[in-house]
């Protein structure tokens, strides 16, 4: 089982990615690190060319919060890890939901309001166009829960942490289903449970801290990379590089011999693991990079 967590320096990717892709031994890792240190880092878009691809190229794109920042999505939490003086754990954990579901639903309802007023940016659109071109040779993995990729047209997509605009039951198998309602005052009940004489609450379709990621999602990522092998091109966009296991996908891509590219406005914790780093806004870079 895989869990969402944030930590410090990158740990060996195999600790979280499992045995599906391969193993990077310490000597091989050192050789790759030395080789990567010699590769250039592009710090602006001047002279940037479109990604070179062949008919056998397979592309896996990973997106993080930076990919949606240009759409005006409110930040998930401020620099102090607080929301209206509440600890992050109070509004984004199973424990917090059990203790105060009204508070949790108000938090996510306000986030829903912000997402519903936002629009996909040029980066989202460029990713969707690339998928339309490559078909099954493309896979999008997003850490974002705002649903903007789907609204831009992306279909071959894994939403690792869920979707803010979907709801499911906290007890039974109901959901996830599309839901744009704002529950600012009263947490919603599950009608399916009520029909059986049970009482339970609906919850946002979000993977909270301490909860397991969907193992089927992880298997799908592993399989895609393993099948691509050296024809893989892994592109990370707007990621911090410290939320696992997403931060270790770059190592999995390197293990199969794939190319690795990071597109980020800010420095990522795992930037040194990429062959190429392009600094800037994804909405400005991706339309050119992805063609």
Secondary structure, DSSP 8 states (H G I E B T S, - for coil): -EE-EE-SS---THHHH-SSS----HHHHHHHHHHHHTS--B-S-TT-------TT-EEEEEE-THHHHTTT---SS-TTSEETTEEHHHHSSHHHHHH-HHHHHHHHHHHHHHHHT----HHHHHHHHHHHHHGGGEEEEE---S-HHHHHT--SEEETTEEEEEEEESSSS-EEEE-----SSS--B-HHHHTTT---BEEEEE--TTSEE-HHHHHHHHHHHHHHGGGEEEEEES--S-EETGGGHHHHHHHTT-EEEEEESS--TTGGGSSEEEES-HHHHHHHH--
